[in-house]
Amino acid sequence: MDRFGRKATCMISTVPFAIAWMVMAVASNLTVIYVARTIAGMSSGLTSVSLVYISEITHPDYRPMLLGLNSVYVSLGILLTCLLGYWLQWRMICYVFFSIEVVVFLCLFAVPESPHWLISFRRNREGAARSLRWLYRDAKIFDDEHRRLSSTLLKSDSEDHFKLFHIDTYKSPIVYKPLIILSVLFVIQQLTGAYVIIFYAIDIFRKVYRNIEGDHEEYFALVLLGVIRFVTAVVASIVS
């Protein structure tokens, strides 16, 4: 994303997801579904560029809340899947999410490139100013952000911005310590079983409701689970 830009990388990240959804929609056997899910899983790491993009274009006062929206939209996606699963067949759901990827790709044409990337990695002062003007219509905020970016350029004039690809970079404590901490946290998050419960929720709720009269009770419980997850994610984002 340092070489091609935040916006371009965001657009690129939608392509493998779209391919995965389409492959899954037309899958004729379980192996093809596994391949599609593997493509989607390996591509999920590309979405992290959106957090970098948000951190670079947002005002510091609103940055924590907007970064917290990442988990909100993950929860919203789970909720949307639960709702669609109540009415639609799974192949149709794949087509719906394929369409969403196409819409996201097209919408990204309308947003500006990160001004921080333009001025730090391309030395493009005019392009950075245009992006800032698009993002900050208020003259005072624009001037403040433009001065901040200009000072960033002065500090980084002598730096090699592509040293990220050098192995020595990862030997620095400011790189490997946060990396280790985040890796441990993500592993613990997966080991809590939160996503396993979501994946097998229908089977779990069917066993719970097998002695209760009524149709589609397990699907209603699944939707309720999605709603609870979404609401708590919104609250966490606001509190942060």
C-alpha positions in Angstrom: 0.0 0.0 0.0 3.0 2.3 0.3 3.9 1.7 -3.3 0.5 1.9 -4.9 -1.4 4.1 -2.4 -4.2 3.6 0.1 -7.0 4.1 -2.3 -5.6 1.8 -5.0 -5.0 -0.9 -2.5 -8.5 -0.6 -1.1 -9.8 -1.0 -4.7 -7.5 -4.0 -5.3 -8.7 -5.7 -2.1 -12.3 -5.9 -3.5 -11.2 -8.0 -6.5 -10.3 -11.3 -4.8 -13.4 -11.0 -2.5 -15.6 -10.5 -5.6 -13.9 -13.5 -7.2 -14.4 -15.6 -4.1 -18.1 -14.8 -3.9 -18.7 -15.6 -7.5 -16.8 -18.9 -7.4 -18.8 -19.9 -4.3 -22.1 -18.9 -6.0 -21.4 -21.2 -8.9 -19.6 -24.0 -7.0 -20.6 -27.5 -8.0 -18.9 -29.3 -5.1 -17.5 -28.8 -1.6 -13.9 -28.5 -2.8 -14.7 -25.5 -4.9 -16.3 -23.9 -1.9 -13.2 -24.5 0.2 -11.1 -22.9 -2.6 -13.4 -19.8 -2.6 -13.3 -19.5 1.2 -9.5 -19.8 1.1 -9.3 -17.0 -1.4 -11.6 -14.8 0.8 -9.7 -15.7 3.9 -6.3 -14.9 2.5 -7.6 -11.7 1.0 -9.1 -10.5 4.3 -5.7 -9.1 5.4 -5.9 -6.6 2.5 -8.8 -4.9 4.3 -6.4 -3.6 6.9 -5.4 -0.9 4.5 -8.8 0.7 5.1 -7.8 1.3 8.7 -4.6 3.1 7.5 -6.6 5.1 5.1 -9.1 6.2 7.8 -6.3 7.1 10.2 -4.7 9.3 7.6 -7.8 11.2 6.4 -9.8 11.7 9.6 -9.5 14.5 12.1 -7.7 13.5 15.3 -10.8 14.2 17.4 -12.9 11.6 15.6 -10.2 9.1 14.6 -10.7 6.6 17.5 -14.4 6.4 16.9 -14.1 6.0 13.2 -11.4 3.4 13.6 -13.7 1.6 15.9 -16.3 1.4 13.1 -14.2 -1.5 11.7 -15.6 -3.9 14.2 -19.0 -2.3 13.8 -19.1 -3.0 10.1 -17.8 -6.6 10.7 -20.8 -7.1 13.1 -23.1 -5.4 10.5 -21.9 -7.9 7.9 -22.6 -10.8 10.2 -26.1 -9.3 11.0 -26.8 -8.8 7.3 -25.8 -12.4 6.6 -28.1 -13.7 9.3 -31.0 -11.6 7.9 -30.4 -12.7 4.4 -30.1 -16.3 5.5 -33.7 -16.1 6.9 -35.1 -15.4 3.4 -32.6 -16.4 0.7 -30.9 -19.5 -0.5 -27.1 -19.5 0.2 -26.2 -19.1 -3.5 -28.3 -16.0 -3.8 -26.6 -14.6 -0.7 -23.2 -15.1 -2.5 -24.6 -13.1 -5.5 -25.7 -10.3 -3.1 -22.3 -10.0 -1.5 -20.6 -10.1 -4.9 -22.8 -7.2 -5.9 -21.8 -5.3 -2.8 -18.1 -5.8 -3.7 -18.7 -4.3 -7.1 -20.5 -1.3 -5.6 -17.7 -0.7 -3.1 -15.2 -0.9 -5.9 -17.1 1.7 -7.9 -17.7 4.0 -4.9 -13.9 4.1 -4.2 -13.5 6.1 -7.5 -15.3 9.0 -5.9 -13.0 9.3 -2.8 -9.6 11.0 -2.8 -6.2 9.4 -2.2 -4.7 9.8 1.3 -3.1 13.3 1.4 -0.5 11.8 3.8 0.5 9.2 1.3 0.6 11.7 -1.5 2.9 14.1 0.3 5.1 11.5 2.0 5.6 9.0 -0.7 5.0 10.9 -3.9 6.0 14.4 -2.8 2.8 15.6 -4.5 2.0 18.8 -2.7 -0.7 19.9 -5.1 -2.4 16.5 -5.0 -2.3 16.4 -1.2 -3.8 19.9 -1.1 -6.6 18.9 -3.4 -7.4 15.8 -1.2 -7.3 17.9 1.9 -9.6 20.4 0.4 -12.1 17.6 -0.5 -11.9 16.2 3.0 -11.9 19.5 5.0 -14.2 22.2 3.6 -13.6 24.3 6.7 -10.8 26.8 5.9 -9.3 26.7 9.4 -9.2 22.9 9.6 -7.7 22.8 6.1 -4.9 25.2 7.1 -4.1 23.2 10.2 -4.0 19.9 8.4 -2.0 21.3 5.6 0.6 22.7 8.0 0.8 19.4 9.7 1.4 17.5 6.5 4.0 20.1 5.4 5.9 19.5 8.6 5.7 15.7 8.0 7.3 16.2 4.5 10.2 18.2 6.0 10.9 15.5 8.6 10.8 12.7 6.0 12.8 14.3 3.2 15.9 12.3 4.1 14.1 9.0 4.8 13.8 6.0 2.5 10.1 5.3 2.5 10.5 1.8 1.0 12.7 0.5 3.8 9.7 -1.3 5.0 10.8 -4.1 2.7 14.2 -4.4 4.4 14.5 -7.2 7.0 16.3 -5.0 9.5 13.1 -3.0 9.9 11.5 -5.9 11.6 14.3 -6.2 14.1 13.4 -2.9 15.7 11.4 -3.1 19.0 9.0 -0.4 17.8 8.0 -2.9 15.0 8.2 -6.4 16.5 6.8 -5.6 19.9 3.4 -4.3 18.6 3.4 -7.1 16.1 3.8 -9.7 18.8 1.2 -8.1 21.1 -1.4 -7.9 18.3 -0.7 -11.4 17.1 -1.3 -12.8 20.6 -4.5 -10.8 21.0 -5.9 -12.0 17.6 -5.0 -15.6 18.5 -6.8 -15.3 21.8 -9.8 -13.7 20.1 -10.1 -16.7 17.8 -9.6 -19.2 20.6 -12.5 -17.7 22.5 -14.8 -19.5 20.0 -16.8 -16.4 19.2 -16.7 -17.1 15.4 -17.2 -20.9 15.9 -20.5 -20.1 17.7 -21.5 -18.0 14.7 -20.5 -20.6 12.1 -22.4 -23.4 13.9 -25.2 -21.2 15.4 -28.0 -22.9 13.3 -27.0 -26.4 14.4 -26.7 -25.2 18.0 -30.1 -23.5 18.0 -31.8 -26.4 16.3 -30.8 -28.6 19.2 -32.0 -26.0 21.7 -35.3 -25.6 19.9 -36.0 -29.2 19.0 -38.6 -29.6 21.8 -40.2 -26.2 21.1 -43.1 -25.8 18.7 -42.7 -23.3 15.9 -41.0 -22.9 12.5 -37.7 -21.3 11.9 -37.1 -20.5 15.6 -33.3 -21.2 15.1 -33.1 -18.6 12.4 -34.9 -16.0 14.5 -32.3 -16.8 17.3 -29.5 -16.4 14.8 -30.8 -12.9 13.8 -31.1 -12.0 17.4 -27.4 -13.1 18.0 -26.4 -10.8 15.1 -28.4 -7.9 16.5 -26.7 -8.3 19.9 -23.3 -8.4 18.4 -24.0 -5.3 16.2 -25.4 -3.2 19.1 -22.5 -4.0 21.4 -20.0 -3.1 18.6 -21.7 0.3 18.2 -21.6 0.9 21.9 -17.9 0.0 22.1 -17.1 2.3 19.2 -18.9 5.2 20.8 -17.3 4.6 24.2 -13.9 4.5 22.7 
